[in-house]
C-alpha cells in the first residue's frame, strides 16, 4: 500500500510544482462541493491487523473562512468497516458524518476533525456462535480523522485531488458482553480505517 501511495503522490504533484502556481485560481468562491471515493484497509488493530480491503464513498461540503485558506468541512459518507480473525469475520455498513478543519497551502492541504457514524447493517460470520449471540455492537460511534493531500485546478471552478486519510474510532467496538473473555471491551478495542482517496470539487 505505501509504495502505491508514494507513486500516486509523486505523479500527481510533479505537474503542480512545475507550474509554480497557487492551489486556488478563483478566490471569489465561498463553498466547495464535491465527491470522493476511497480504497481503504480496515480492522481492529489491538486484536488483529487492519488489513481487510473496503471501498467507501461520499459527498463533501467545504466552507471557506473569509479570504483565507482555512475551511470548515463536512459531508455524508458510506462507511464500511471490516474485521477478520481466525474464528470470526464482521462487515459493518455505516453512515458517517464528519466535521473537520482544513488548511490549504500553496501545494498541499491537510485536514483534522471528528466524525460520528451510525451502524445500519451488519454481516457477521463466526465459528463460535456464542460470540455473536452475546456481544452487542455499538450502533453510534465517535472518532477522529486525519488526512494529507494534493489538490489541482483543472479550471477556474473545478479541481481534482488525491489524499491519504486515516479514520480512528474513539468508542469501543462493543457496548457490553456476558462473556468477557470473548469481548473487545476488555482491551478497549476500536476500529481503524486508512487508505487513499480521489475526488473532485466544484467551487461556488
N, C-alpha and C positions, 0 to 999 in steps of 0.2 A: 504493500500500500504506500509506504513512504517514498520509494523511488518514483512511483507514478505521480504522486502529488508534486514532487520536486520538478519533474519533467513538465507537467502541466503549467506550473507557476512560471518556469523559465520561458516556455514557449509563449505564454500569454503576456508576459511582462516585457519581452525584448522589444517589440514594436512600440510599446508605451514609452519606454525610456528613450528610444531612438527619436521619438517625436519631440521630446523635451517640452511637452505642454502640460497643462494642469488637468486634474481629473474632471473638472466641470467646465463645460463650454458655455452653457446658458445659465447665468447666475440669477435670473429673474424668477425662477421657479420656487415654489414653497413645498410641493409634495412630489414624492416619487412612489409610483405604484408598480408592482412587478410580480413575477412568478419565479419560483425556484424549485429545482429538483435535486435530490440528494442521494448519493450512494454511501451507505454507512456500515460500520461494524457495530454490533450491539451485544450486550451481555451484562452479567453481574460480576464485576472483576474480583470481588472478595470470595466468590465461590468458584468461578471459572473465568477464563479469559473472555474479553469482549470480542468474539471472533465470528459471530453469525452475521451474514450479509443481509441487509434490509434496504428497501427503497422507500423514500419519503418525498413529499412534495407539498407546496403550499403557495399562498398569496401573501404579498408583503405590502405594507403601507408605511412610508417613511416621511416624517415631517421635519423640515429644515428650520433650525432656530436662527431667526434673523437672517443676516447675510454671511453667517459663519459657515464652517464645515462641520458643524455639530448637528446631529439629528436624533430624534426620538423615533424608534421603530417598533412596529407591532405587525400582526398578521394572523392568519389561521392556517394550520398545517395538519396534514395527515401524518401521524407519528406512530410508526411501527417499532416495537421493541421485541427482542427475541433473546431467550436464554436456553442453553442446551448443556446437559451434563450426561453422565452415564445412564441415569435412571429416569430422566425427565427432560421434556422439551416444552417450552411455553412460548407462544407468539401472542403478543398483545397489539391490538389496534386502538389508537388513542386519537383524540383531538387535542392539539397543543396550541396555546395562545401565548406568545412571548411579549415582553416589554423590555426594550433594550436601548442603551445609549450607543450611538455610532459616531465615530470620528474619522473623517476623511482627510488624508494628507495629499501631497502632490502626486503620489504614485500608488499608495496602498490605503486600505482602511481597516479598522478593527471595530468590533462590537463586543459589549459586555452587558449582560442583563439577566433577568429572571423569567421563568415561564411557569404556567400551570397547565396540567394535562388531565384529561378525563378519559377513563377506560370505557370503550364502547363495545369491544368484542375481545374474546379470549379463546385461543385454540390450544388446549393442553394435551400432552401425551405423557404418560408415566407408566413405568413398570411396577411402581409402588402406588396402587390406587389410594391407599390411606393418605398419602401425601397430598393428593388433590382434594380429598374429602375434608381434611381438617385444616387446611391453610386457606385463609381468606385474603384475596388480593386487595390492595389499596386502590380504590377507584379514582381518587383525586390525588395527584402528585404535584409537588413543587420542586423546582430545580433551577440551576443556573446555566448559562450558555456563554461560550467564548468563540469568537471567530476572527480570522485574519484573511483578507482577500485583496484582489486587484480588480478594479473596475475600469472599463474603457468605453469612451463615447464612440458610437457609430454614426450619430447625427446630433443635432443640437438638442433633441429631446429624448433620444433613445441611447441606452448604454447596456453593455453586457458585463457580466462579472463571473469570477470563479473564486471560491473561498474554501478554506478548511474550517470546519466547525466541530465543536465538542459540546455535548449536552449531558449534564450530570444531575441526576435526581438527588435532592436533599432528603426526601422522605424514603422510608424503608419500603421494600417490595411488598411486604405483607402487614396487615393490621394486627393479626393475632393468630395463634395456633394452639391446639391442645397437645401437640407433640413437639416440644421444644427442640429435641434432637434433630428434627427434620425441618427446622424453621430457619429462614433467612434473618428473622428478627434477632436471633441470638448474636449475630455479628453485625447487626445494623446494616445489612447489605442493601444496596440500591443499584438501579440500572445506570449504565453508561452507553451513550451512542457517540461515535465520532466518524467523520468522513469528509468527502468532498462534495461541494455543491456548485452548480452552474445556474445562471439565471439571467433575467432581462428586466430592466427598469424603463418606465416611461415617465418623463418629467412634466409636471403640470405647473 
